[in-house]
Amino acid sequence: MRKLASALVLCLTLAGTALAASAPSVYNYTLKSIDGQPTSLAQFHGKVLFLVNVASSCGYTPQYKALEAIYEKYKDRGLVIVGIPANNFANQESGTDAEIKTFCSKKYNVTFPMMSKVSVLGADKTPLYQFLTDKSVNPQIGGDIQWNFTKFIFDRNGKPVARFEPAITPDSPQVIAAIESALKN
């Protein structure tokens, strides 16, 4: 009887592990870097992950300065910011990946990882943003992207910590508090 109980516990444990491994996670997604290389978000496991959809010709574009400052301040403690260009709003990111990269490095000295341009809204929404905005999977952070510079923060295990809409700047007290809290855990 004990052997049967032990076997049952082992089966349930393995089934739970397999189920947890197959559960949707930010780490299940791969994007192309701005240089065209496949970039699995799984490489950021163990870091606090800050995702933001960006655009070069938006009223919020100056947020790049604060994003870079935050990245410089916290990267050694385990924060990684990932910029994800998107052209879904008023044609504010119409350039090529090479043009976006040049703009970000020359105008804002961006050193955090930048991805290739994707769609964050509509029928061609990239799978990562399908996941991020799905309220049934992510009730805390789900919902359509309303504009450029929507920010998502994930803890070191890939669990959603917070979502901040574009008008909330990356250096606002609530964003900094979310980052620092996630970095402590």
Helices and strands as residue ranges (DSSP letters): H 2-22, G 26-28, E 30-32, E 38-40, G 41-44, E 48-54, H 63-74, G 75-77, E 79-85, H 97-108, H 127-133, E 151-154, E 160-164, H 173-184
